Amino acid sequence: MVPPRGSRETAILKRSFARTATDRARWFYIGVLCFGIFLAGKLAVVQAMQGPGLARDALAQRSDTIEIFARRGSILDRNGAVIARSLPSKSIYAVPHDINDPDTVARELGKIVGKLSPDTVAALHDKSLWFIWIARKVDHAVAARVAALNLVGVAERREKTGRRVYVDGPEFSSTIGFVGTDENGLDGLEYSLNPWLQGRSGKETLETDEMGHPLPFGHPIVLKRARPGYDVELTLDAYLQFVTERALEKQVKKYHASSGVAIVMDPKTGAILALANLPHFDPNHFWRYTNAQRRDRAVEDAYEPGSTFKLVTAAAAIQSGKVTLASRFPARDEITVGGHTIHNADDGFTAGSHGTETLENIIAYSHNVGAAEVGMSIGARTFYNMERAAGFGEPTQIELPGENPGIVPKPSQFSGSSLATMSFGQGVAVTPLALTRYYCAIANGGLLLRPHIVHAILKHDGKLVYRYPVQIERRIFSEKTAAILRKFLRAVVRYGTGDPAAQIPGYTTAGKTGTAQIEENGVYQPGAYVASFIGMIPARDPRFVILVKVDRPIGSYYGSQVAAPAFDTIARAAMLHAGFLPQVAVKRR
């Protein structure tokens, strides 16, 4: 039976519609697939090309970049003992607006951080204030005690930089100096070595919440690592520094002096082993002291050295060949030069009864008249050339700031009596350090060394970064001349003005006493003197050169009485500390 025409067409139409629907679905899925591939490709491109930037932008909206402050380097003595270091610190602040009983708060805080200033107490009463500092950079123990009070309106804040601690307080103070609240060096080695000590800050990004607070489980991103400051190892010896400070302090107090300086130096290397200044100060509380109390007199103050300068005259005379050991000069106690009367000190070592005297006698007995005659015999140019060769009138280039070059007049500036008076240390000004350096040249055979107080720069882990070398500036005079000068200094101690004050049983010493008037505004002040002694030990092959200078002593002003006893104490300690025992003479039966 043949199906009706209409039924066949209906079937065909149904099949056609089915194919069309299938094709549409197929094309739809193909389109979706292509669109998906397109989106995936686009996403890959964005992820690869723009992803890091977008991530940074997103992080920036919920992050904060902070500065990571570097730890300041420590300052160490030559044996690694800590002199200055930085510790984490906190500061105490108050919100006066929230404080109901400011008097009680001030009283309780004062028991822990020290009495508050009147300005701080007044600020605590001011309800309009929302922030005032109470104490900056206190240690954690102090901060904990304050926190335990639970005072409303009082809180603590961790400081970005550390709290500088000077372990020995006043010890080393004028040399080390101090830092400000931000830990930048303001004086002394803290200032001059600041580029080494301060380190380099870093940067770090922290994830934060919508309030800007760091997330406790966030992952910080280090943008730049902080580099801790380098440690500085000095040439100073903490033990010798202690002994030197005590010995100087004893003499300054005994003679009610205004100030004093003591230096211990290695003549073979130029290393400063001890450097003491009085008065001194506590760098932990430097703001409590005046500038005068914080001065480093060893390098900042130039003074007329008096008789200790006679060794410059002697060096010029011997080195030039114009004076020999056999040369003799009239032994007089007073002469007049250029209208100026020069006389020997009234210390019992008169010259008038001797007729003539040698250069050794002049040095041993410290005769001003004899030194003046020697100076005039060699001439201004020879004398001046030795002054300059010896480094006077120029900075020594030590690492300490504020060095005074001293005053050394040129021959063209001399008056009628200048050469005569400068020959025994009047009319010329030098620093204690410059004079010590010169005596080191006498001790080491004639070489002028650059003094140094820094031994090495170290990384935080102790690895060496830089070691300061021994620097020879120039030769001042021959070894033969140096030996003769040491012979003169030995005579001072054996039978001259240093006998017996500078004699140390079991050791040989050599040195020179000095007593100089203090000049102010062109006038020598009555009764105002500088008493000094500079010597070396042992005399034959000196290991230490030691200067002691005491300003304006009362009661006595001679270097042998005021300064030499401190030399004795320091020299004994230095030799024993270095392992040199006294040589005891054994009597034969």
C-alpha positions as CSV (number, residue, x, y, z in Angstrom):
1,M,0.0,0.0,0.0
2,V,1.4,3.3,-1.0
3,P,1.3,5.9,1.8
4,P,-0.5,9.0,1.2
5,R,1.5,11.9,-0.4
6,G,1.0,14.1,2.7
7,S,2.5,11.6,5.1
8,R,5.7,11.3,3.1
9,E,6.2,15.0,3.0
10,T,5.6,15.2,6.7
11,A,8.3,12.6,7.4
12,I,10.7,14.4,5.2
13,L,10.0,17.7,6.9
14,K,10.6,16.0,10.3
15,R,14.0,14.7,9.2
16,S,14.9,18.1,7.8
17,F,14.0,19.9,11.0
18,A,16.0,17.3,13.0
19,R,19.1,17.9,10.9
20,T,18.7,21.7,11.2
21,A,18.4,21.5,15.0
22,T,21.5,19.3,15.2
23,D,23.4,21.6,13.0
24,R,22.4,24.6,15.1
25,A,23.4,22.9,18.3
26,R,26.7,21.8,16.7
27,W,27.5,25.3,15.6
28,F,26.4,26.7,18.9
29,Y,28.8,24.5,20.8
30,I,31.5,25.2,18.3
31,G,31.0,28.9,18.8
32,V,31.0,28.5,22.6
33,L,34.2,26.4,22.3
34,C,35.9,29.0,20.1
35,F,34.8,31.8,22.5
36,G,36.2,29.8,25.4
37,I,39.5,29.3,23.6
38,F,39.6,33.0,22.9
39,L,38.9,33.9,26.5
40,A,41.5,31.4,27.7
41,G,44.1,32.8,25.3
42,K,43.2,36.3,26.4
43,L,43.5,35.3,30.1
44,A,46.8,33.7,29.4
45,V,48.1,36.8,27.7
46,V,46.9,39.0,30.6
47,Q,48.3,36.6,33.2
48,A,51.7,36.4,31.4
49,M,52.0,40.0,30.4
50,Q,50.1,42.0,32.9
51,G,49.8,39.6,35.9
52,P,52.7,40.9,37.9
53,G,51.6,44.5,37.5
54,L,48.0,43.7,38.4
55,A,49.2,41.7,41.4
56,R,51.3,44.6,42.6
57,D,48.4,47.0,42.2
58,A,46.1,44.7,44.1
59,L,48.8,44.2,46.8
60,A,49.3,48.0,47.0
61,Q,45.7,48.4,47.9
62,R,46.1,46.1,50.9
63,S,49.7,46.6,51.8
64,D,52.1,49.0,53.4
65,T,55.8,49.6,52.6
66,I,57.9,50.3,55.6
67,E,61.6,51.2,56.1
68,I,63.7,48.6,57.9
69,F,66.3,50.4,59.9
70,A,69.8,48.9,60.1
71,R,71.5,48.1,63.4
72,R,74.3,50.5,64.2
73,G,77.7,48.9,64.4
74,S,79.4,48.4,67.8
75,I,82.7,50.0,68.9
76,L,85.2,47.6,70.4
77,D,88.6,47.9,72.1
78,R,91.6,46.2,70.6
79,N,90.8,42.9,72.4
80,G,87.1,42.8,71.3
81,A,85.6,44.2,74.5
82,V,82.5,46.2,73.8
83,I,82.7,50.0,74.4
84,A,79.5,51.1,72.6
85,R,76.6,49.1,71.2
86,S,73.0,49.5,70.1
87,L,70.1,47.6,71.7
88,P,66.4,47.5,70.8
89,S,64.5,50.2,72.6
90,K,61.0,51.5,73.4
91,S,59.8,55.0,74.2
92,I,57.1,56.0,76.6
93,Y,54.4,58.5,75.5
94,A,51.2,59.9,77.0
95,V,47.8,61.2,75.7
96,P,47.0,64.0,78.1
97,H,43.4,64.2,76.7
98,D,42.8,60.8,78.3
99,I,44.5,61.4,81.7
100,N,42.2,62.2,84.6
101,D,44.8,62.5,87.4
102,P,48.0,64.0,85.8
103,D,49.7,64.6,89.1
104,T,49.5,60.9,90.1
105,V,50.7,59.9,86.6
106,A,53.6,62.3,86.8
107,R,54.6,61.0,90.2
108,E,54.4,57.3,89.3
109,L,56.3,57.8,86.0
110,G,58.9,59.8,87.8
111,K,59.7,56.9,90.1
112,I,60.7,54.8,87.0
113,V,62.0,57.1,84.3
114,G,63.3,59.8,86.5
115,K,61.7,63.1,87.6
116,L,59.7,64.7,84.8
117,S,60.6,68.2,83.6
118,P,58.3,71.1,84.6
119,D,57.3,71.4,80.9
120,T,56.3,67.7,80.7
121,V,54.3,67.9,83.9
122,A,52.5,71.0,82.5
123,A,51.8,69.2,79.3
124,L,50.2,66.3,81.2
125,H,47.6,68.8,82.5
126,D,46.7,70.1,79.0
127,K,43.6,68.2,77.9
128,S,43.9,69.6,74.4
129,L,47.0,67.5,73.8
130,W,46.8,64.1,72.2
131,F,50.4,63.1,72.3
132,I,53.6,64.0,74.3
133,W,56.8,62.1,74.8
134,I,57.6,61.0,78.4
135,A,60.9,59.2,77.9
136,R,62.7,58.3,74.7
137,K,64.6,55.0,74.1
138,V,64.4,53.3,77.4
139,D,65.4,49.7,77.8
140,H,62.7,47.0,77.8
141,A,62.9,46.5,81.6
142,V,61.9,50.2,82.2
143,A,59.1,49.9,79.6
144,A,57.8,46.8,81.3
145,R,57.7,48.6,84.7
146,V,55.8,51.4,83.2
147,A,53.3,49.0,81.4
148,A,52.7,47.3,84.7
149,L,51.4,50.5,86.2
150,N,48.4,50.3,83.8
151,L,48.1,54.0,83.7
152,V,45.3,55.3,81.5
153,G,46.7,57.6,78.8
154,V,50.2,56.2,79.0
155,A,51.6,53.8,76.5
156,E,54.8,52.6,74.9
157,R,56.1,52.6,71.3
158,R,58.9,50.5,69.8
159,E,61.5,52.7,68.3
160,K,62.7,52.2,64.8
161,T,66.3,52.8,65.7
162,G,68.2,51.4,68.7
163,R,69.3,52.8,72.0
164,R,73.0,53.4,72.1
165,V,74.7,52.1,75.2
166,Y,78.1,53.1,76.4
167,V,79.2,50.2,78.6
168,D,81.9,52.0,80.6
169,G,80.1,55.3,81.0
170,P,82.6,58.1,81.2
171,E,85.5,55.8,80.3
172,F,86.6,56.7,76.7
173,S,83.9,59.4,76.5
174,S,85.8,62.3,74.9
175,T,87.2,59.9,72.3
176,I,84.1,57.9,71.5
177,G,81.7,60.8,71.5
178,F,77.9,60.2,71.3
179,V,74.9,59.9,69.0
180,G,71.6,61.7,68.9
181,T,68.1,60.2,69.4
182,D,68.1,59.0,65.7
183,E,71.5,57.3,66.3
184,N,73.4,59.6,64.0
185,G,76.9,60.4,65.3
186,L,77.2,63.9,66.8
187,D,80.7,63.9,68.2
188,G,84.0,61.9,68.6
189,L,84.5,58.7,66.7
190,E,80.7,58.2,66.6
191,Y,80.7,61.2,64.3
192,S,83.9,60.7,62.2
193,L,83.1,57.0,61.7
194,N,79.4,57.4,61.1
195,P,79.5,56.2,57.5
196,W,81.0,52.9,58.7
197,L,78.8,52.5,61.8
198,Q,75.3,53.5,60.6
199,G,74.6,50.8,58.1
200,R,72.1,51.0,55.3
201,S,68.3,50.9,55.7
202,G,66.1,48.4,53.8
203,K,62.5,48.3,52.6
204,E,59.8,45.7,53.1
205,T,56.1,45.4,52.0
206,L,53.6,44.0,54.5
207,E,50.1,42.8,53.7
208,T,47.4,44.7,55.7
209,D,43.7,44.6,56.4
210,E,41.2,47.2,55.4
211,M,42.3,49.3,58.4
212,G,45.9,49.2,57.4
213,H,47.0,46.9,60.2
214,P,49.6,44.2,59.2
215,L,48.1,40.7,58.8
216,P,49.5,38.3,61.4
217,F,50.0,35.6,58.8
218,G,50.9,37.8,55.9
219,H,54.1,37.2,53.9
220,P,56.4,40.3,53.8
221,I,58.1,41.1,50.6
222,V,61.7,42.4,50.9
223,L,62.3,45.2,48.5
224,K,65.8,46.0,49.7
225,R,67.6,44.2,52.4
226,A,69.0,46.2,55.4
227,R,72.7,46.0,55.9
228,P,73.8,46.3,59.5
229,G,76.5,48.9,60.3
230,Y,80.1,47.7,60.5
231,D,81.7,47.1,63.8
232,V,84.8,49.3,64.6
233,E,87.8,47.8,66.5
234,L,89.9,50.5,68.1
235,T,93.6,50.4,69.0
236,L,92.6,51.4,72.6
237,D,93.1,48.9,75.3
238,A,90.3,48.9,77.9
239,Y,92.6,47.9,80.8
240,L,95.2,50.6,80.0
241,Q,92.4,53.1,79.5
242,F,91.1,52.3,83.0
243,V,94.6,52.7,84.5
244,T,95.3,55.9,82.6
245,E,92.0,57.5,83.7
246,R,92.6,56.6,87.3
247,A,96.2,57.8,87.4
248,L,95.3,61.1,85.8
249,E,92.3,61.6,88.0
250,K,94.4,61.1,91.1
251,Q,96.8,63.9,90.2
252,V,94.1,66.2,88.9
253,K,92.2,65.9,92.2
254,K,95.3,66.0,94.4
255,Y,96.3,69.4,92.9
256,H,92.8,70.7,92.4
257,A,93.6,71.2,88.7
258,S,91.1,72.4,86.1
259,S,91.7,69.6,83.6
260,G,94.1,67.0,82.4
261,V,95.2,64.8,79.5
262,A,97.1,61.5,79.3
263,I,98.1,59.6,76.2
264,V,99.7,56.2,75.8
265,M,101.1,55.5,72.3
266,D,103.0,52.6,70.6
267,P,106.0,54.3,69.0
268,K,106.6,51.5,66.6
269,T,103.1,51.7,65.0
270,G,101.5,55.0,66.0
271,A,98.6,53.2,67.7
272,I,96.9,55.0,70.5
273,L,96.6,52.6,73.4
274,A,94.9,54.9,75.9
275,L,93.6,58.5,75.7
276,A,92.2,60.1,78.8
277,N,90.6,63.5,79.3
278,L,89.4,65.2,82.5
279,P,86.9,66.4,83.1
280,H,85.0,63.7,81.3
281,F,81.3,63.0,80.8
282,D,78.8,60.1,80.6
283,P,77.8,59.8,76.9
284,N,74.7,57.9,78.0
285,H,73.4,61.2,79.2
286,F,75.6,63.6,77.2
287,W,73.0,66.4,77.2
288,R,73.6,67.0,80.9
289,Y,77.2,68.3,80.2
290,T,78.6,71.5,78.7
291,N,80.7,71.6,75.6
292,A,83.7,72.4,77.7
293,Q,83.2,69.1,79.7
294,R,82.9,67.2,76.4
295,R,86.0,68.5,74.8
296,D,88.7,66.1,73.6
297,R,91.7,68.2,74.8
298,A,94.2,65.8,73.4
299,V,93.4,66.9,69.9
300,E,91.3,70.1,70.2
301,D,93.4,72.2,72.6
302,A,96.8,73.6,71.6
303,Y,99.0,74.9,74.4
304,E,102.5,76.2,74.9
305,P,104.4,73.1,75.8
306,G,107.3,74.6,77.7
307,S,110.4,72.6,78.5
308,T,109.1,69.4,76.7
309,F,109.7,71.3,73.5
310,K,113.4,71.7,74.2
311,L,113.9,68.3,72.5
312,V,112.9,70.0,69.2
313,T,115.7,72.5,69.7
314,A,118.1,69.7,70.6
315,A,117.1,67.7,67.5
316,A,117.6,70.7,65.2
317,A,121.0,71.4,66.8
318,I,122.3,67.8,66.6
319,Q,120.8,66.9,63.2
320,S,122.2,70.1,61.5
321,G,125.7,69.4,62.9
322,K,125.8,72.9,64.4
323,V,126.0,71.5,67.9
324,T,127.8,68.3,69.1
325,L,127.9,66.4,72.3
326,A,131.1,68.2,73.2
327,S,129.7,71.7,72.5
328,R,129.6,73.9,75.6
329,F,127.5,76.9,76.4
330,P,127.8,79.6,79.1
331,A,126.1,78.4,82.2
332,R,123.9,81.4,83.2
333,D,120.6,81.7,85.0
334,E,119.4,84.8,83.3
335,I,119.9,86.7,80.0
336,T,118.1,89.5,78.2
337,V,117.2,89.0,74.5
338,G,115.4,91.6,72.4
339,G,114.4,93.5,75.6
340,H,113.0,90.3,77.1
341,T,114.5,88.8,80.2
342,I,114.8,85.0,80.2
343,H,115.6,83.1,83.4
344,N,115.8,79.5,84.6
345,A,113.1,78.0,86.7
346,D,113.5,78.3,90.5
347,D,113.6,74.6,91.0
348,G,117.0,74.1,92.5
349,F,118.8,73.2,89.2
350,T,120.7,76.5,88.8
351,A,123.4,76.9,86.2
352,G,125.4,79.8,87.4
353,S,127.9,77.8,89.4
354,H,128.9,75.5,86.6
355,G,130.8,77.9,84.2
356,T,129.7,76.1,81.1
357,E,127.3,73.3,80.2
358,T,126.7,70.8,77.4
359,L,123.4,70.3,75.6
360,E,122.9,67.2,77.7
361,N,123.2,69.3,80.8
362,I,120.7,71.9,79.4
363,I,118.1,69.2,78.8
364,A,118.7,67.2,82.0
365,Y,118.4,70.3,84.2
366,S,115.8,72.0,81.9
367,H,117.7,75.3,81.7
368,N,115.7,77.9,79.7
369,V,118.7,80.2,79.3
370,G,120.8,77.3,77.9
371,A,118.0,76.3,75.5
372,A,117.7,79.9,74.3
373,E,121.4,80.1,73.6
374,V,121.3,76.8,71.6
375,G,118.4,78.0,69.6
376,M,120.1,81.3,68.8
377,S,123.3,79.5,67.8
378,I,121.6,77.4,65.2
379,G,119.4,80.1,63.7
380,A,115.7,80.7,63.0
381,R,115.6,78.7,59.7
382,T,117.2,75.6,61.1
383,F,114.9,75.7,64.1
384,Y,111.8,76.3,62.1
385,N,112.6,73.6,59.6
386,M,112.8,71.0,62.4
387,E,109.5,72.2,63.8
388,R,107.8,71.7,60.5
389,A,109.6,68.4,59.8
390,A,108.3,67.2,63.2
391,G,104.8,67.8,62.1
392,F,104.0,70.8,64.3
393,G,101.7,73.4,62.7
394,E,99.7,70.7,60.8
395,P,97.0,68.1,61.8
396,T,98.3,64.6,62.5
397,Q,95.3,63.2,60.5
398,I,94.1,61.0,63.3
399,E,90.6,59.7,62.9
400,L,89.2,62.0,65.6
401,P,87.3,65.1,64.5
402,G,88.1,68.8,65.4
403,E,91.9,68.5,65.4
404,N,93.8,71.7,66.1
405,P,96.9,72.0,64.0
406,G,98.7,74.2,66.5
407,I,100.6,77.4,65.9
408,V,104.1,77.6,64.6
409,P,105.1,81.1,63.5
410,K,107.3,81.5,60.5
411,P,110.8,83.1,60.8
412,S,109.4,86.2,59.1
413,Q,106.9,86.6,62.0
414,F,109.6,86.3,64.7
415,S,110.2,89.3,67.0
416,G,113.6,90.0,68.6
417,S,113.1,87.4,71.3
418,S,110.9,84.8,69.5
419,L,113.7,82.4,68.6
420,A,115.1,82.4,72.1
421,T,111.7,81.9,73.8
422,M,110.4,79.3,71.3
423,S,113.6,77.3,72.0
424,F,112.2,76.4,75.4
425,G,108.6,76.1,74.3
426,Q,107.1,79.6,74.7
427,G,105.5,81.3,71.7
428,V,104.6,78.1,70.0
429,A,101.4,76.0,70.5
430,V,101.0,72.3,70.0
431,T,98.4,69.7,70.9
432,P,99.2,66.9,73.4
433,L,98.8,64.4,70.5
434,A,101.2,66.2,68.2
435,L,103.9,66.3,71.0
436,T,103.4,62.6,71.8
437,R,103.8,61.8,68.1
438,Y,107.1,63.7,68.0
439,Y,108.4,61.8,71.1
440,C,107.5,58.6,69.3
441,A,109.9,59.6,66.5
442,I,112.6,59.9,69.1
443,A,111.7,56.5,70.5
444,N,111.5,54.6,67.2
445,G,114.7,56.0,65.6
446,G,113.5,59.1,63.8
447,L,110.3,58.2,61.9
448,L,107.3,60.4,62.1
449,L,104.2,58.1,62.1
450,R,100.6,59.0,61.5
451,P,98.8,58.3,64.8
452,H,95.8,56.1,64.6
453,I,93.0,55.1,67.0
454,V,91.1,52.7,64.6
455,H,92.6,49.3,64.1
456,A,90.0,47.6,61.8
457,I,86.5,47.6,60.3
458,L,84.6,44.4,60.8
459,K,81.4,42.9,59.6
460,H,78.8,41.9,62.2
461,D,80.1,38.3,62.1
462,G,83.6,39.4,62.7
463,K,84.9,39.1,59.2
464,L,87.6,41.7,58.3
465,V,86.5,44.5,56.0
466,Y,89.5,46.9,56.3
467,R,92.6,47.1,58.5
468,Y,94.2,50.4,59.1
469,P,97.9,50.2,58.1
470,V,100.9,51.7,59.8
471,Q,101.7,54.9,58.0
472,I,105.2,56.5,58.0
473,E,104.9,60.1,57.1
474,R,108.6,60.8,56.8
475,R,112.0,60.6,58.5
476,I,112.6,63.6,60.8
477,F,116.2,62.8,61.8
478,S,118.7,60.0,61.7
479,E,118.8,57.0,64.0
480,K,122.0,58.4,65.4
481,T,120.3,61.7,66.3
482,A,117.4,59.8,67.8
483,A,119.8,57.8,70.0
484,I,121.4,61.0,71.2
485,L,118.1,62.5,72.1
486,R,117.1,59.3,74.0
487,K,120.4,59.7,75.9
488,F,119.4,63.2,76.9
489,L,116.0,62.0,78.1
490,R,117.7,59.2,80.0
491,A,119.9,61.9,81.7
492,V,116.7,63.8,82.8
493,V,115.6,60.7,84.8
494,R,119.0,59.6,86.0
495,Y,120.2,62.9,87.5
496,G,118.0,65.8,86.2
497,T,114.6,67.1,86.9
498,G,113.0,63.7,86.5
499,D,115.1,62.2,89.3
500,P,113.6,60.4,91.2
501,A,110.0,61.0,90.2
502,A,110.2,59.2,86.9
503,Q,112.5,56.4,88.0
504,I,110.7,53.0,88.1
505,P,112.5,50.2,89.9
506,G,113.1,47.2,87.6
507,Y,112.8,49.3,84.4
508,T,114.8,51.9,82.6
509,T,112.9,55.1,81.7
510,A,113.6,58.3,79.8
511,G,111.6,61.4,79.6
512,K,111.2,65.2,80.0
513,T,109.5,67.4,82.6
514,G,107.6,70.4,81.5
515,T,106.4,73.5,83.3
516,A,104.8,76.2,81.2
517,Q,103.0,79.4,82.0
518,I,99.5,79.8,80.6
519,E,99.0,82.7,78.2
520,E,95.6,84.4,77.8
521,N,95.0,87.3,75.4
522,G,98.7,87.9,75.0
523,V,99.4,88.0,78.7
524,Y,100.9,85.2,80.9
525,Q,98.6,84.7,83.8
526,P,100.3,84.8,87.3
527,G,100.2,81.5,89.0
528,A,98.6,79.7,86.1
529,Y,100.8,76.8,84.8
530,V,100.7,73.6,82.8
531,A,102.6,70.8,84.5
532,S,103.6,67.9,82.2
533,F,105.8,64.9,81.8
534,I,106.4,62.9,78.6
535,G,108.5,59.8,78.7
536,M,109.2,56.4,77.3
537,I,109.7,52.9,78.7
538,P,112.0,51.0,78.5
539,A,114.6,53.6,77.7
540,R,116.7,51.4,75.3
541,D,114.0,50.0,73.0
542,P,110.8,51.9,74.0
543,R,107.5,50.1,73.8
544,F,105.4,52.9,75.1
545,V,105.5,56.7,75.0
546,I,103.3,58.3,77.7
547,L,102.3,61.9,78.0
548,V,100.7,63.4,81.2
549,K,99.5,67.0,81.2
550,V,97.8,68.7,84.1
551,D,96.3,72.2,83.7
552,R,96.3,74.9,86.4
553,P,97.4,72.8,89.4
554,I,97.3,74.4,92.8
555,G,100.0,74.0,95.4
556,S,102.7,72.9,93.0
557,Y,103.2,73.3,89.3
558,Y,106.4,71.4,88.4
559,G,106.0,68.5,86.0
560,S,108.1,66.3,88.2
561,Q,105.8,66.7,91.1
562,V,102.4,66.9,89.5
563,A,102.6,64.8,86.3
564,A,105.5,62.4,86.7
565,P,103.7,60.3,89.4
566,A,100.9,59.5,86.9
567,F,103.5,58.5,84.3
568,D,105.0,56.1,86.9
569,T,101.6,54.4,87.5
570,I,100.7,54.1,83.8
571,A,104.2,53.0,82.7
572,R,104.3,50.2,85.3
573,A,100.9,48.9,84.3
574,A,101.6,49.1,80.6
575,M,104.8,47.0,81.0
576,L,103.2,44.4,83.2
577,H,100.2,44.2,80.9
578,A,102.5,43.6,78.0
579,G,104.3,40.8,79.8
580,F,107.5,42.7,80.7
581,L,108.4,41.9,84.3
582,P,110.7,44.3,86.2
583,Q,114.4,43.2,86.3
584,V,115.5,42.8,89.8
585,A,119.2,43.2,90.5
586,V,120.7,40.2,92.3
587,K,123.5,41.1,94.7
588,R,126.5,38.8,94.7
589,R,127.8,37.5,98.0
